[in-house]
């Protein structure tokens, strides 16, 4: 439910939000700085912490918070220690570092009690209440809130008393504890006339409405929620609007006014979508902040280790100097000094061994952090595929609508942009997949080299003609036609290098040259050379042109991500094949590499059997579409209906099971990830009474299970969104062929 505790920090410290920013050095003054000057710096630092907190820059809050704690320690001021800890603890809550947050507030309470400052004690009790409220520890949260409430009430701090009454009543309302809810809502009644902030008054109406809803006083509940929504609209309070509408709908349903509940739901959907976008952005910011904070902690540890090693080196050098001076005085002293040096060296070796263990531990943690980054990139990239499915699918449908013919060029541009974005996401996923490989995995299948190169060149026709270039393919006669190896990865290497040459060459020549380098028994090493007469690459950029997101441009004339050459480098690393680069600005660029393949025979090349023809017309076949996403359902249904299929839709697995009990279907398209009942559960249930109907897994993410595992769960086939319409229909028809025969 709605929480006011993060807002609580704002109302306490909002008067600091417009203060002047200071440089980092200002908060780390020389040792001789006077106490009065340090107190001024702490006051400025407090202002900066509030500003950084409300900019969601939690890394800055923790960095400058550390500086503040050091300043407080220098002047032995526990009160300032507690004050600074408010902000660092709140930032730790936001990045979900629960252990450090709880420890920070627990230690602050001990220090506040030592200082015997009642305001600091109350603030710390309130922070501990906020912490436990955020993570669902209701009993502890209420305990700490009550302790804070005693002090705030004694000091007659009405605003803080009101906020705590709201938070405690919110907990009891969640528990549906009517007597306790009444007790704390009555506290809101007592102080509401003294509270002028619109957000707090909106919270008051919200709590009153929830209590009325529990007591089944529908008219009262409707009245309070309408007041809450009115105030929230006036002040653009999205959370208040979404939750106000949610409970207003419940009140209408309780009253039996279903028509008004339906109309209210339509109005609330706009704010629900807006809230979802805000929460997505906040979630991404919090994940990035956690990654930055972890990196900050690693950097601090590395710096501490470096300082310790420098100190050890300084001590060792000092010892050696003393030993040398002593050796010049007396031989006996020299002997004892050598013995002493031996012991010191032994201790140093032990110290270095311990340091090495620390280094390996730090390396392991860095690798874990890299894995977190990889998983995060993969998750975000996959999440983008779902809206892309809707954009590409709707654009494809609109292109076929005759009344929209005059907008065909605009729709084509829209689809091109979506396809470009999809290609970018696929590049990111592919690069991410290469990073995640623990062992080298290369296929070994027979292929026709010349046909492979010809097909790639033909697919580049649009890029070639766009810049008016000429292709020149040179494959010497002593290169065999049939080879065995990973031709898919070879295709990816050539496509990236040739498309890169097309992009940076105007009215020039792009050469693909393949010659034998070495033939040993049944294998051949081929030299590949892809050259162009384009703009070339500067010597400075050649050193890191194979890094991700790198291009040798200083303007916006060229588009792209700079992933192509990075992918080429990773693929060639899998082949143990270094890549050569020669380039000169405004003259051209040449890439070379050598890969070894087995020599194959014509009979080794697999002949793909022709697709079996459909034995009867499948027009009008009944297909059930199960998908929780409204846009996905619209696109899939439109494509199928345009191809003369009959469609029924369901929003989740449970609803699909209810529909299947009443209707007969020729095929089911089943989304995998859905609320209430997911695709795995629904498919298992269907297979309990129907083992023949084809069930196609329809998903926007690469499945974590193999296709064989999916078949074992009852799926017939899989389609990954977003898909090409023709490929989609081919999968549909193929599975009708295997199951619907006369």
ZAMARGU-4260 file (C-alpha; in steps of 0.2 Angstrom, whole numbers, plus 5000, padded with zeros to 4 digits):
<rodrens>
0) 5000/5000/5000 | 5004/5018/5000 | 5019/5023/5011 | 5024/5041/5017 | 5040/5037/5025
5) 5051/5042/5010 | 5041/5058/5009 | 5044/5060/5027 | 5063/5063/5024 | 5057/5077/5011
10) 5046/5086/5023 | 5060/5086/5036 | 5074/5093/5025 | 5065/5101/5010 | 5072/5118/5015
15) 5090/5112/5010 | 5086/5107/4992 | 5091/5124/4985 | 5107/5126/4993 | 5124/5129/4984
20) 5134/5114/4978 | 5152/5112/4984 | 5167/5104/4976 | 5172/5086/4983 | 5188/5093/4990
25) 5178/5105/5001 | 5172/5090/5012 | 5189/5083/5014 | 5199/5098/5022 | 5217/5098/5029
30) 5220/5091/5046 | 5223/5108/5053 | 5205/5115/5049 | 5196/5122/5064 | 5181/5114/5072
35) 5170/5129/5067 | 5175/5127/5049 | 5171/5108/5049 | 5154/5111/5056 | 5150/5123/5042
40) 5156/5110/5030 | 5145/5097/5038 | 5130/5108/5036 | 5134/5110/5018 | 5136/5092/5016
45) 5119/5088/5023 | 5112/5099/5010 | 5121/5090/4996 | 5116/5073/5003 | 5097/5078/5002
50) 5100/5084/4984 | 5108/5068/4978 | 5095/5057/4987 | 5081/5065/4977 | 5091/5064/4961
55) 5092/5045/4965 | 5111/5047/4965 | 5113/5034/4979 | 5131/5031/4975 | 5135/5050/4978
60) 5125/5049/4995 | 5136/5034/5001 | 5152/5042/4995 | 5149/5059/5003 | 5141/5051/5018
65) 5158/5042/5021 | 5166/5059/5020 | 5153/5066/5032 | 5156/5052/5045 | 5175/5055/5044
70) 5172/5074/5047 | 5161/5070/5062 | 5174/5058/5069 | 5188/5071/5067 | 5178/5083/5079
75) 5171/5068/5090 | 5153/5074/5086 | 5141/5059/5088 | 5126/5070/5085 | 5132/5074/5067
80) 5137/5055/5065 | 5118/5051/5068 | 5112/5065/5057 | 5123/5059/5042 | 5118/5041/5045
85) 5100/5046/5041 | 5104/5049/5023 | 5116/5034/5020 | 5104/5022/5029 | 5089/5028/5018
90) 5100/5026/5002 | 5104/5009/5007 | 5086/5005/5009 | 5083/5011/4991 | 5096/5000/4984
95) 5090/4985/4994 | 5106/4983/5004 | 5096/4977/5019 | 5110/4971/5030 | 5120/4988/5029
100) 5104/4998/5031 | 5098/4989/5047 | 5116/4990/5054 | 5117/5009/5050 | 5101/5013/5059
105) 5104/5001/5074 | 5121/5009/5077 | 5113/5027/5075 | 5101/5023/5089 | 5115/5018/5101
110) 5124/5034/5097 | 5108/5045/5098 | 5105/5038/5116 | 5123/5042/5121 | 5120/5060/5115
115) 5103/5060/5124 | 5096/5071/5110 | 5077/5066/5110 | 5074/5072/5092 | 5089/5062/5085
120) 5082/5047/5095 | 5064/5049/5088 | 5071/5051/5070 | 5081/5035/5072 | 5066/5025/5079
125) 5056/5032/5064 | 5070/5026/5052 | 5070/5009/5060 | 5051/5008/5058 | 5053/5014/5039
130) 5066/5000/5036 | 5055/4986/5044 | 5039/4993/5035 | 5048/4993/5018 | 5053/4974/5020
135) 5037/4968/5028 | 5042/4966/5046 | 5026/4973/5053 | 5028/4969/5071 | 5045/4977/5072
140) 5039/4992/5062 | 5025/4996/5073 | 5036/4994/5089 | 5048/5007/5082 | 5035/5019/5076
145) 5026/5019/5093 | 5043/5023/5101 | 5045/5038/5089 | 5027/5043/5091 | 5029/5045/5110
150) 5043/5058/5108 | 5036/5067/5093 | 5019/5069/5102 | 5028/5076/5118 | 5037/5089/5107
155) 5020/5092/5098 | 5027/5090/5081 | 5011/5088/5072 | 5017/5084/5055 | 5028/5069/5060
160) 5014/5063/5072 | 5002/5063/5057 | 5014/5053/5046 | 5017/5040/5059 | 4999/5038/5062
165) 4996/5035/5043 | 5010/5022/5042 | 5004/5012/5057 | 4986/5013/5051 | 4992/5007/5034
170) 5000/4992/5041 | 4984/4987/5051 | 4973/4991/5036 | 4983/4979/5026 | 4981/4966/5040
175) 4962/4970/5040 | 4963/4973/5059 | 4948/4985/5060 | 4949/4990/5079 | 4968/4994/5078
180) 4965/5003/5061 | 4951/5014/5069 | 4963/5018/5083 | 4976/5026/5072 | 4964/5033/5059
185) 4956/5042/5074 | 4974/5050/5076 | 4973/5056/5058 | 4956/5064/5062 | 4963/5073/5077
190) 4977/5081/5067 | 4971/5083/5049 | 4965/5101/5052 | 4982/5106/5057 | 4990/5098/5041
195) 4991/5109/5026 | 5001/5098/5014 | 4990/5092/5000 | 4999/5075/4999 | 4996/5072/5018
200) 4978/5077/5016 | 4976/5065/5001 | 4983/5051/5012 | 4970/5055/5026 | 4956/5053/5014
205) 4964/5037/5007 | 4965/5029/5025 | 4947/5034/5029 | 4941/5026/5013 | 4950/5010/5016
210) 4943/5009/5034 | 4925/5012/5027 | 4929/4998/5014 | 4933/4986/5028 | 4917/4991/5037
215) 4907/4989/5021 | 4901/5007/5022 | 4902/5008/5003 | 4895/5026/5001 | 4907/5033/5014
220) 4921/5024/5005 | 4917/5031/4988 | 4916/5049/4996 | 4933/5047/5003 | 4942/5039/4988
225) 4934/5053/4977 | 4942/5066/4988 | 4959/5057/4988 | 4958/5056/4969 | 4954/5074/4967
230) 4969/5080/4977 | 4980/5068/4969 | 4975/5074/4952 | 4978/5093/4957 | 4996/5089/4962
235) 5000/5075/4949 | 5002/5062/4962 | 5003/5046/4952 | 5004/5033/4966 | 4989/5041/4974
240) 4979/5041/4959 | 4982/5023/4955 | 4979/5016/4972 | 4964/5028/4975 | 4956/5022/4959
245) 4960/5004/4964 | 4950/5005/4980 | 4936/5016/4972 | 4933/5002/4960 | 4932/4990/4975
250) 4919/5001/4984 | 4908/5002/4968 | 4909/4983/4966 | 4904/4981/4985 | 4890/4993/4982
255) 4884/4983/4967 | 4887/4997/4955 | 4896/4987/4942 | 4894/4999/4927 | 4902/5013/4937
260) 4916/5001/4942 | 4919/4997/4924 | 4920/5016/4919 | 4931/5020/4933 | 4943/5005/4928
265) 4944/5013/4910 | 4949/5030/4918 | 4962/5022/4930 | 4971/5012/4916 | 4980/5028/4910
270) 4987/5032/4927 | 4992/5013/4930 | 5002/5013/4914 | 5010/5029/4919 | 5015/5022/4936
275) 5021/5006/4928 | 5033/5017/4917 | 5039/5026/4932 | 5042/5010/4942 | 5052/5003/4928
280) 5063/5018/4927 | 5065/5018/4946 | 5069/4999/4945 | 5083/5002/4932 | 5090/5016/4942
285) 5091/5006/4958 | 5099/4991/4949 | 5112/5003/4941 | 5115/5011/4958 | 5118/4994/4966
290) 5130/4990/4953 | 5139/5007/4955 | 5139/5005/4974 | 5147/4987/4973 | 5160/4994/4961
295) 5164/5008/4973 | 5166/4996/4987 | 5178/4986/4976 | 5188/5002/4972 | 5190/5006/4990
300) 5196/4989/4994 | 5208/4989/4980 | 5215/5007/4985 | 5217/5001/5003 | 5227/4985/4997
305) 5238/4997/4986 | 5242/5008/5001 | 5246/4993/5012 | 5258/4986/4999 | 5266/5003/4997
310) 5268/5004/5016 | 5276/4987/5016 | 5288/4992/5002 | 5293/5008/5011 | 5296/4998/5027
315) 5306/4985/5018 | 5317/4998/5009 | 5320/5007/5026 | 5325/4991/5034 | 5337/4987/5020
320) 5345/5004/5022 | 5348/5001/5040 | 5355/4984/5037 | 5367/4991/5024 | 5373/5005/5036
325) 5376/4992/5050 | 5385/4980/5039 | 5398/4994/5035 | 5402/4996/5054 | 5406/4978/5060
330) 5406/4961/5052 | 5397/4953/5067 | 5383/4966/5066 | 5382/4962/5047 | 5380/4943/5051
335) 5366/4947/5063 | 5358/4959/5051 | 5358/4945/5037 | 5349/4934/5049 | 5337/4948/5053
340) 5334/4951/5035 | 5331/4933/5032 | 5317/4933/5045 | 5310/4949/5038 | 5310/4941/5020
345) 5301/4926/5027 | 5288/4937/5035 | 5286/4947/5019 | 5283/4931/5008 | 5269/4926/5020
350) 5262/4944/5019 | 5263/4943/5000 | 5254/4926/5000 | 5240/4933/5011 | 5239/4948/4999
355) 5238/4937/4984 | 5224/4927/4992 | 5215/4944/4995 | 5218/4948/4976 | 5211/4932/4971
360) 5195/4935/4982 | 5194/4952/4974 | 5195/4945/4957 | 5182/4932/4960 | 5170/4946/4967
365) 5174/4957/4951 | 5169/4942/4940 | 5153/4940/4950 | 5149/4958/4947 | 5153/4956/4928
370) 5140/4941/4928 | 5127/4953/4937 | 5130/4966/4923 | 5129/4952/4909 | 5112/4945/4917
375) 5105/4963/4919 | 5110/4967/4900 | 5102/4951/4895 | 5086/4954/4905 | 5084/4972/4899
380) 5087/4967/4881 | 5074/4953/4882 | 5061/4964/4890 | 5062/4976/4875 | 5057/4962/4863
385) 5039/4962/4870 | 5034/4980/4864 | 5045/4977/4848 | 5033/4962/4844 | 5018/4974/4845
390) 5026/4988/4835 | 5033/4976/4821 | 5017/4966/4820 | 5005/4980/4819 | 5016/4989/4806
395) 5016/4973/4796 | 4997/4972/4797 | 4994/4991/4793 | 5005/4989/4777 | 4992/4977/4770
400) 4977/4988/4774 | 4971/4996/4757 | 4963/5011/4766 | 4980/5015/4773 | 4989/5015/4756
405) 4993/5033/4757 | 5002/5031/4773 | 5012/5016/4767 | 5029/5025/4766 | 5027/5031/4784
410) 5022/5014/4790 | 5037/5006/4781 | 5048/5019/4790 | 5041/5014/4806 | 5044/4995/4803
415) 5061/4999/4797 | 5065/5008/4813 | 5058/4994/4823 | 5068/4981/4813 | 5084/4991/4816
420) 5081/4992/4835 | 5077/4973/4835 | 5094/4970/4826 | 5103/4980/4839 | 5095/4970/4853
425) 5099/4954/4844 | 5118/4960/4843 | 5118/4964/4861 | 5111/4947/4865 | 5123/4938/4854
430) 5138/4947/4861 | 5131/4944/4879 | 5130/4925/4874 | 5148/4925/4868 | 5153/4933/4884
435) 5144/4919/4894 | 5152/4904/4885 | 5163/4894/4897 | 5170/4883/4884 | 5173/4884/4865
440) 5158/4877/4855 | 5160/4876/4836 | 5149/4866/4825 | 5156/4854/4812 | 5144/4853/4797
445) 5147/4851/4778 | 5144/4866/4767 | 5147/4873/4750 | 5159/4888/4752 | 5156/4897/4735
450) 5137/4896/4737 | 5139/4902/4755 | 5149/4918/4749 | 5137/4920/4734 | 5122/4921/4746
455) 5130/4933/4758 | 5135/4945/4743 | 5117/4944/4736 | 5110/4948/4753 | 5121/4964/4754
460) 5113/4971/4737 | 5104/4984/4746 | 5119/4991/4756 | 5130/4990/4740 | 5118/5000/4729
465) 5114/5012/4743 | 5132/5019/4742 | 5135/5014/4724 | 5149/5002/4728 | 5155/4987/4717
470) 5158/4969/4724 | 5173/4959/4719 | 5174/4941/4724 | 5190/4931/4722 | 5191/4913/4726
475) 5205/4903/4718 | 5202/4887/4709 | 5212/4877/4722 | 5200/4881/4736 | 5188/4866/4738
480) 5169/4868/4735 | 5164/4857/4750 | 5171/4860/4767 | 5166/4855/4785 | 5165/4867/4799
485) 5155/4880/4808 | 5148/4889/4793 | 5135/4899/4803 | 5149/4908/4813 | 5159/4910/4796
490) 5143/4918/4789 | 5142/4930/4804 | 5160/4935/4802 | 5159/4939/4784 | 5142/4948/4785
495) 5149/4959/4799 | 5165/4963/4789 | 5156/4966/4772 | 5142/4976/4779 | 5155/4987/4789
500) 5165/4990/4773 | 5148/4995/4764 | 5144/5007/4777 | 5160/5017/4776 | 5164/5016/4757
505) 5156/5027/4744 | 5157/5023/4726 | 5172/5011/4729 | 5176/4993/4728 | 5174/4980/4741
510) 5184/4964/4739 | 5182/4947/4746 | 5197/4936/4743 | 5199/4918/4748 | 5215/4908/4745
515) 5223/4892/4752 | 5237/4895/4765 | 5241/4877/4770 | 5234/4860/4765 | 5237/4845/4778
520) 5230/4828/4773 | 5210/4830/4774 | 5211/4848/4781 | 5214/4865/4773 | 5218/4882/4781
525) 5211/4897/4771 | 5216/4915/4771 | 5201/4927/4770 | 5204/4945/4765 | 5190/4958/4765
530) 5196/4975/4758 | 5188/4991/4754 | 5193/5008/4746 | 5183/5018/4759 | 5187/5031/4772
535) 5200/5020/4782 | 5203/5020/4801 | 5215/5031/4810 | 5230/5024/4819 | 5224/5030/4835
540) 5207/5021/4834 | 5215/5005/4827 | 5221/5000/4844 | 5203/4998/4851 | 5192/4997/4835
545) 5187/4979/4841 | 5180/4985/4858 | 5162/4986/4860 | 5152/5002/4855 | 5167/5009/4845
550) 5167/5018/4828 | 5181/5028/4820 | 5170/5043/4817 | 5169/5061/4825 | 5152/5066/4818
555) 5134/5059/4817 | 5136/5055/4798 | 5135/5036/4802 | 5123/5026/4812 | 5126/5009/4821
560) 5132/5003/4838 | 5150/4998/4835 | 5146/4980/4839 | 5150/4972/4822 | 5169/4971/4824
565) 5168/4966/4842 | 5157/4951/4837 | 5169/4947/4823 | 5184/4947/4836 | 5174/4936/4848
570) 5170/4923/4834 | 5187/4922/4828 | 5194/4920/4846 | 5183/4904/4846 | 5192/4898/4831
575) 5209/4903/4839 | 5211/4914/4824 | 5219/4931/4826 | 5212/4945/4815 | 5224/4957/4805
580) 5220/4975/4801 | 5229/4987/4789 | 5221/5004/4786 | 5225/5021/4780 | 5214/5036/4781
585) 5205/5040/4765 | 5214/5025/4756 | 5205/5010/4763 | 5204/4996/4775 | 5209/4977/4774
590) 5205/4964/4787 | 5213/4947/4786 | 5211/4930/4796 | 5214/4912/4793 | 5203/4897/4798
595) 5206/4878/4796 | 5192/4867/4789 | 5190/4849/4785 | 5189/4845/4766 | 5172/4837/4763
600) 5164/4828/4748 | 5149/4832/4738 | 5140/4817/4746 | 5143/4824/4763 | 5132/4839/4761
605) 5115/4835/4768 | 5100/4837/4756 | 5086/4845/4765 | 5070/4836/4762 | 5056/4845/4753
610) 5042/4851/4765 | 5027/4839/4766 | 5012/4846/4757 | 4996/4849/4767 | 4984/4835/4763
615) 4968/4846/4766 | 4964/4864/4767 | 4966/4871/4784 | 4957/4887/4781 | 4944/4891/4795
620) 4954/4880/4808 | 4950/4886/4826 | 4965/4892/4835 | 4966/4897/4854 | 4978/4912/4857
625) 4983/4912/4876 | 4993/4928/4880 | 4992/4941/4894 | 4998/4955/4884 | 4984/4964/4875
630) 4994/4971/4860 | 5002/4953/4857 | 4985/4946/4857 | 4979/4959/4844 | 4994/4956/4833
635) 4993/4937/4833 | 4975/4937/4830 | 4975/4949/4816 | 4989/4939/4807 | 4979/4923/4809
640) 4962/4930/4804 | 4970/4938/4788 | 4975/4921/4783 | 4957/4914/4786 | 4959/4906/4803
645) 4946/4907/4817 | 4953/4914/4833 | 4948/4914/4852 | 4958/4923/4865 | 4962/4920/4883
650) 4972/4931/4895 | 4980/4917/4905 | 4982/4898/4907 | 4967/4897/4919 | 4955/4906/4908
655) 4962/4895/4893 | 4957/4879/4903 | 4940/4885/4906 | 4937/4889/4887 | 4944/4872/4881
660) 4931/4864/4892 | 4917/4872/4881 | 4925/4872/4864 | 4936/4862/4852 | 4952/4869/4845
665) 4963/4863/4831 | 4979/4872/4838 | 4984/4882/4854 | 4997/4896/4854 | 5002/4897/4872
670) 5013/4911/4880 | 5025/4904/4893 | 5026/4919/4906 | 5008/4924/4912 | 5001/4928/4929
675) 4988/4917/4938 | 4993/4902/4928 | 5009/4901/4917 | 5010/4892/4900 | 5020/4877/4908
680) 5006/4874/4921 | 4992/4876/4908 | 5000/4864/4895 | 5003/4851/4908 | 4985/4852/4913
685) 4979/4851/4895 | 4989/4836/4891 | 4980/4828/4906 | 4965/4826/4895 | 4971/4830/4877
690) 4987/4823/4870 | 4984/4827/4852 | 4980/4845/4850 | 4996/4855/4844 | 5002/4867/4858
695) 5015/4880/4851 | 5025/4889/4864 | 5024/4908/4860 | 5037/4918/4870 | 5047/4935/4869
700) 5062/4928/4877 | 5075/4915/4873 | 5069/4899/4883 | 5079/4893/4897 | 5074/4875/4893
705) 5080/4866/4877 | 5067/4862/4864 | 5068/4843/4869 | 5064/4849/4887 | 5049/4859/4880
710) 5043/4844/4871 | 5044/4833/4887 | 5032/4846/4895 | 5019/4844/4881 | 5024/4858/4869
715) 5024/4853/4850 | 5034/4868/4844 | 5041/4885/4849 | 5040/4903/4841 | 5051/4917/4848
720) 5044/4934/4847 | 5046/4946/4838 | 5045/4935/4822 | 5044/4937/4804 | 5026/4934/4798
725) 5030/4921/4785 | 5041/4911/4797 | 5026/4912/4810 | 5014/4905/4797 | 5026/4892/4792
730) 5027/4885/4810 | 5008/4885/4811 | 5006/4876/4794 | 5020/4864/4798 | 5012/4858/4814
735) 4995/4856/4805 | 5004/4845/4793 | 5010/4833/4806 | 4994/4832/4816 | 4979/4836/4804
740) 4979/4823/4790 | 4965/4814/4781
</rodrens>
